[in-house]
């Protein structure tokens, strides 16, 4: 909406640490430092996410595991976009999705039916229960 807000460093740290989780030879602090070099006062959240992805991408030549970090950071951007479109949340970390899938799946099916992309019969299932059964850890694979 164009309004200004301070950069949420705690969220930035969480996103980076989740993207690096379980990967050898990657340095989240390096990603953060290099990303902050590319930010300026008044930068849009979308541009912060882009800077994160681009920073991690430049490190792939140094260590191939940064390709996984880059993919996870891009997934965070897409997740925020999708959750916002569904009016479920403005954004969510990987671990927050453990709770949000129960809300997101019914909203997703509702939108899909509304846009005539999904069969209305899908609304007959217990979508909240199915959403709770989604293993958010698989998002990191």
Long-range contacts (C-beta under 8 A, 24 or more apart in sequence): 4-42, 7-39, 7-43, 7-48, 11-91, 11-93, 12-48, 12-52, 14-93, 15-52, 15-73, 15-76, 15-93, 16-52, 16-73, 18-72, 18-76, 18-93, 18-94, 18-95, 18-140, 19-56, 19-69, 19-72, 19-73, 19-76, 20-69, 21-94, 21-140, 22-140, 23-65, 23-68, 23-69, 24-65, 25-63, 25-65, 26-59, 26-63, 26-65, 26-66, 26-69, 30-59, 31-55, 31-56, 31-59, 31-69, 34-58, 46-77, 49-73, 49-76, 49-77, 49-80, 50-77, 52-76, 53-77, 72-140, 75-139, 82-108, 85-111, 86-111, 94-136, 94-139, 94-140, 95-136, 97-136, 97-139, 98-136, 101-131, 101-132, 101-134, 101-136, 102-128, 102-129, 102-131, 102-132, 103-128, 103-131, 104-131, 105-130, 105-131, 105-134, 106-131
